[in-house]
Amino acid sequence: MNRDPYSEMIDTGRIRRLYVMREFRRHGVGRRLMDAVIQKAEKHYARLVLYTDQPVAGSFYRDLGFREVTSMEKITHVLELGEKEDGSY
């Protein structure tokens, strides 16, 4: 996770390259990892964004509370964490 380099809004974090090895999937590992990432992000960002082209990953992020976005080029999912700055996705 880092500040989203594609956004002009400094309170937007981006999740990149979160993978769980196949043999550990469906055991809560990804959810625990994302819970830790979200908890850390809440201290620094108002929202998290990410891009995925994998339908299963998209479903996973939706289950975590991310909203699917179709109008952005480099963003497929957004999770609002706190107060919003001017404008939102």
LONUNU-699258 format. One line per 10 residues: number of its first residue (from 1); for each residue x, y, z of N, C-alpha, C. Coordinates in steps of 0.02 Angstrom, whole numbers, plus 50000, padded with zeros to 5 digits. Each point is the difference from the previous one (the first is absolute). Example, Ala and Ser with C-alpha at 12.3 -4.5 7.8 and 13.67 -1.06 7.14 Angstrom:
2
1) 50660:49716:50390:49955:50059:50000:50045:50060:50000  49982:50053:49964:50042:50059:50003:49961:50055:50037;
END
This chain:
89
1) 50043:49942:50000:49957:50058:50000:50045:50061:50000  49979:50049:49960:50035:50064:49998:49950:50054:49978  50022:50063:50003:49957:50054:49975:49990:49988:49926  49939:50008:49978:49983:49987:49930:50037:50050:49955  50047:49977:49959:50038:50046:49958:49959:50029:49942  49942:49970:49987:49958:50023:49944:49949:50052:50022  49994:50012:50065:49950:50045:50026:50032:50066:50023  49964:50054:49989:50022:50065:50025:49981:50008:50074  49957:49957:50024:49977:50004:50070:50050:49962:50044  50032:50035:50046:50053:49970:50040:49974:49951:50053;
11) 49934:49999:50009:49972:49955:50051:49974:49934:49970  50027:49982:49942:49980:49939:49966:50058:49951:49999  49989:49941:50029:50050:49947:49999:49984:49949:49947  50051:49966:49975:49990:49949:49949:50028:49934:50024  49960:49949:49993:50021:49931:50015:50028:49971:49936  50058:49970:50006:50033:49970:49942:50024:49929:50017  49992:49957:49953:50030:49934:50001:49990:49961:50065  49939:49989:50018:49984:49958:50057:49981:49931:49973  50040:49951:50016:49988:49932:49976:50002:49951:50058  49959:49949:49996:50003:49945:50048:50012:49937:49959;
21) 50049:49961:50020:50015:49938:49963:49939:49956:49999  49991:49966:49944:49940:49960:49988:49984:49953:50058  50050:49967:50028:49986:49951:50052:49976:50032:50066  50008:50066:50006:49977:50035:50061:49936:50039:49989  49974:49999:49940:49938:50035:49986:49941:49964:50031  49947:50038:50014:49937:49975:50029:50010:49979:50073  50052:50027:50033:50012:49985:50071:50002:50064:50041  49981:50056:49970:49998:50063:50037:50065:50039:50000  50050:49975:49966:50065:50034:49999:49995:50069:49966  49968:50002:49942:49992:50063:49964:49960:50051:50039;
31) 49948:49977:50032:49958:50046:50041:50041:50028:50058  50039:49957:50033:50041:50024:50056:50053:50050:49976  50030:49985:49943:50048:50048:49971:49967:50066:49985  49942:49998:49967:49966:50062:49982:49974:50036:50062  49978:49965:50050:49979:50033:50062:50058:50040:50029  50061:49971:49999:50059:50035:50025:50017:50061:49957  49995:49992:49934:50014:50055:49954:49950:50057:50011  49937:49983:50005:49948:50051:50010:50009:50035:50067  50015:49962:50052:50011:50031:50066:50058:50049:49997  50054:49982:49968:50057:50045:49993:49982:50061:49956;
41) 49964:49988:49946:49981:50053:49954:49956:50053:50033  49957:49978:50046:49955:50047:50033:50037:50055:50038  50062:49988:50017:50040:50050:50036:50030:50052:49953  49999:49985:49934:50035:50043:49952:49958:50025:49942  49946:49964:49983:49963:50015:49940:49925:50005:50013  49965:50035:49957:49927:50004:50003:49968:49947:49957  50038:49972:49953:49973:49948:49956:50057:49957:49974  49982:49939:49981:50046:49955:49966:49973:49984:49931  50045:49995:49952:49980:49981:49932:50044:49943:49978  49976:49965:49949:50040:49946:49971:49976:49986:49930;
51) 50040:49963:49964:49981:49977:49933:50009:49925:49998  49950:49965:49976:50006:49928:49987:49962:49983:49936  50026:49954:49962:49964:49975:49942:49978:49927:50011  50005:49978:50062:49981:49932:50018:49930:50001:50033  49950:49968:49970:49933:50000:50028:49996:49972:50071  50038:49949:50015:49998:49971:50068:50028:50051:50050  50053:50035:49981:50029:50051:50044:49949:50057:50009  49966:50019:49947:49950:50052:50004:49945:49982:50049  49978:49938:49999:49950:49976:50047:50026:50002:50071  50062:49980:50010:50032:50002:50065:50000:50071:50028;
61) 50020:50048:49960:50002:50070:50023:49930:50027:50014  49952:49982:49959:49930:50021:50014:49977:49972:50067  50017:49938:50014:49982:49969:50065:50031:50037:50059  50056:50033:49988:50034:50039:50052:49972:50071:50007  49953:50018:49956:49969:50065:50005:50022:50050:49946  50044:49979:49955:50020:50043:49945:49942:50008:49951  49995:50058:49972:49948:50015:49950:50033:49994:49931  49967:49966:49954:50026:49994:49932:49991:50065:49963  50052:50020:49963:50001:50062:49962:50014:49983:49927  49959:50026:49955:50011:49986:49929:50020:50062:49960;
71) 50000:50058:50032:50012:50062:49964:50073:50023:50004  50043:49963:50033:50069:50020:50009:50046:49954:49961  50054:50028:49973:50045:49961:49958:50043:49951:50041  50027:50022:50057:50046:49959:50038:49973:49979:50067  49933:50003:50007:49968:49981:50063:49939:49957:49984  49995:49943:50033:49941:49958:49993:49959:49997:50064  50032:50015:50058:49967:49995:50064:50023:50055:50047  49953:50025:50041:50013:50054:50048:49970:49981:50067  50037:50014:50053:49974:49992:50068:50008:50067:50036  49945:50030:50019:50002:50063:50038:50016:49984:50072;
81) 50051:50034:50027:50022:49986:50069:49981:50054:50049  50000:50061:49977:49988:50055:50045:49970:50059:49965  50012:50059:50027:49972:50061:49970:50027:50009:49930  49956:50023:49956:50018:50009:49931:50025:50071:49988  50050:50005:49958:50022:50065:49976:49952:50021:49945  50012:50056:49969:49958:50021:49944:49995:49945:49948  49940:49981:49983:49988:49949:49949:50014:49931:50026  49969:49952:49969:50014:49930:50016:49992:49959:49937  50017:49937:50003:49998:49957:49941:49930:49974:49989;
END
